[in-house]
């Protein structure tokens, strides 16, 4: 048995050390990481993947901690992937918010991994989907994916999670931080955290009113708006119940597989694009003169795109 087979077998058997090593491979990228992901992929699809997203300061890390504790009390084995902003110096995860989860690190039933975005848009690291697969194959269920919290780019979480929880909080200057293009629509559940603060009732009412104005989509219910105080673990059990109910609805309505199929399509296209870029070279190296010609109206954008592809092919050969 080679090293790859041995590591894959240990991950499926639930080895924490093997899972940590596999995630290190995934973050490093390359063929070894891709081969490990391929080997484990048939063992995935069993976990409920829950995305936790929202504005900075909304208490996402504290809420994830509280949800993980509630899930552990129900006998579940939890995985947490916390996607942090990259350090501008080392490129690694800053890890500041992970301090709030230190007590969970002592629980063998909770596996926590921080991952740097390394410049990826949408608040998610490029390797996040592969990392979720490894946790899934290791038997972690549910898996919480907490994003950076950078605003509208958070919509990328919808491409990774079965259930998306958008967290809002009163008192940050913008009464309804979630009401931004694309963010309101991705939520399966809205959680108003720090609901003991002044203005929480107004946010809840405004969110519910806004949600009724969204265009009706066939088979899509109006997302519930839940109040909680994560720091005191108030309302967290009810939120966890709502998360579980959402998964039950997806399964009962035959909506889970189409949702996962759409995610798979997006993932395949993303990997293909990244692979093509690596194989053919960085388009930015060839774009500047073409873009300048387009700006001067000397060349149309369609012709410039064809010229860019030709230049990339020439660079490859």
ABEGO torsion letter per residue (X at the ends): XBAAAAAAAAAAAGBAAAAAAAAAAAAAEEAAAAAAAAAAAAABGABBBBBBBEBBGAGAAAAAAAAAAAAAAAGBBBBBBBBBBBBAAAGBBAGAAAAAAAAAAABAABBBBBBBAGGBBGGBBAAAAAAAAAAAAAGBOBBBBBBAGAEAAAAAAAAABABBBBBBBBGAGBABAABBBGAAAABABBBBBGAABBGAAAAAAAAAAAAAABBBBBGBBBBBBBBBBAAAGBGAAAAAAAAAAAAAAAAAAGAAAAAAAAAAAAAAAAAAAAAAAAAAEBAAAAAAAAAAAAAAGABBAAAAAAAAAAAAAAAAX
